[in-house]
Amino acid sequence: MSKHDADLIGIGFGPGNLALAVALKERHPHLRAVFLEARPGPAWQPGMLLDGSDIQNNPVRDLISPADPRSRFTFINYLHETGRFFSYLNLGIDYPLRKEYAGYVRWVAENVGADVRYGAEVTAVVQDGDDPATAVVRLSDGSELRAPAVVVAPGRTPYVPEPFDARRDPRVRHFTEYLDALSLIEGRAEPRVVVVGGSQSAVELLLDLRSRLPRGRVTGIVRSFGYRQKDTSPFMDEVYLPEFVDYYYAASEDAKRALNRDLRFTNYSAADIDVVHELYLKLHEDRLDGAERVEVRRCTAVEACASDDDRVTLSVRERYTDTVDEIDADLVILATGFKDLGSPKEGGEFLPALLDGVAAEVRSTPSGRADVGRDYRLAAADPEAPFPLLYLNGLCETSHGMGDAGSFSLLALRAKEIASSLEHHLDGRETPAPTDRATA
């Protein structure tokens, strides 16, 4: 039997596994967890903390409130303990600033008392050769940790579409790296920046660039006729209720695909009406001033991307007139979202790359995606063979619906379910002795 370093190892310590740490502390304190985070410290979306941007969901849907509103680790209690409760209420806003919510996430991470090892980059998860029911987590420094359970929450993989996927130019960046990427155009008198995509992030970036670069040339490229408003009907927003998870999970593969088409604009290729209106107003104001600072290329597809020392050049085509053109840029930001877990034949990921070492032992569904249980646990291809407890935390939109699409909406309830499943499956196993962190 392998020596275990913990009952469970959490890979990533963003909101998903942070919510799990809170659930374990408050409901399952006897389970010993070690969390591994590649970043040097607690952070949430550091590349997108734009001035004035908000979180786009009710702040009470935080790391714990939907599961236990009396917890110390609610957003409301964070405001109370940091002395900003009344000043926040006096703002009269529906959604908190992203910067404020990032502060809340950091505060919980610093106060929950979890065993977190920052700067720990995980390279692979494999089965122990002597005990295949044990997972071995390998780190970039050559060290290894062992546990019977692993909860994987590395965040979703950025989606880089054609023709950008074959390029390795640092001037072409995913929007999650936006603030860092701005250093590439520092000192340029009239920087040229292109934002590709029709998402909430795309609109926010255009607004930020317009404000940040008064002499810049900013271009938004969107395949549709314009930037769409999200479908925010309260009836449609019921996709973020817990009962929808059961409804979606039980649906057939064909029904899931039909639901996805019906629900697409509740979350994808669309933006909140406030930023859509703001961008439209700014464009109108610029025309009044005789200075077109932001150009929107609607109905436009990017067909090729080339670069030299001086520029990145995008070859574009108007989708309905077939007009072709080239756009030169000093920086291209891809507001193109994230990959979903699913069939690789349909452009999805079967599993995150760090699980490649166990992927062959995971059962697949008839549609070719990984088989994920209602409790977010991966099913073994051979149910009789020993296999570690492997959970996906925040990566299961294709099996569990929109509530798993990267938002906070059902984070607390998902963490509660994973923690309860861990308790059930680990019950009766020997709890490992504490490991010396200096030698782990």
Secondary structure as UniProt FT lines:
FT   STRAND          8..11
FT   HELIX           15..27
FT   TURN            29..30
FT   STRAND          33..37
FT   HELIX           46..48
FT   TURN            51..52
FT   TURN            59..60
FT   TURN            65..67
FT   TURN            69..70
FT   TURN            72..73
FT   HELIX           75..81
FT   TURN            82..83
FT   HELIX           85..89
FT   TURN            90..91
FT   HELIX           98..111
FT   STRAND          115..118
FT   STRAND          122..127
FT   TURN            132..133
FT   STRAND          135..139
FT   TURN            140..141
FT   STRAND          144..147
FT   STRAND          149..152
FT   TURN            162..163
FT   HELIX           164..166
FT   TURN            170..171
FT   STRAND          172..174
FT   HELIX           175..177
FT   HELIX           178..181
FT   HELIX           182..185
FT   TURN            186..187
FT   STRAND          192..196
FT   HELIX           200..212
FT   TURN            214..215
FT   STRAND          217..221
FT   TURN            234..235
FT   HELIX           236..240
FT   HELIX           242..250
FT   HELIX           253..263
FT   HELIX           264..266
FT   HELIX           273..289
FT   STRAND          294..297
FT   TURN            298..299
FT   STRAND          300..307
FT   STRAND          312..318
FT   TURN            319..321
FT   STRAND          324..329
FT   STRAND          331..334
FT   HELIX           344..346
FT   HELIX           353..355
FT   TURN            356..358
FT   HELIX           359..361
FT   TURN            366..367
FT   TURN            374..375
FT   STRAND          377..378
FT   TURN            383..384
FT   STRAND          389..392
FT   HELIX           397..400
FT   HELIX           402..404
FT   TURN            409..410
FT   HELIX           411..426
FT   TURN            427..428
FT   TURN            437..439
//
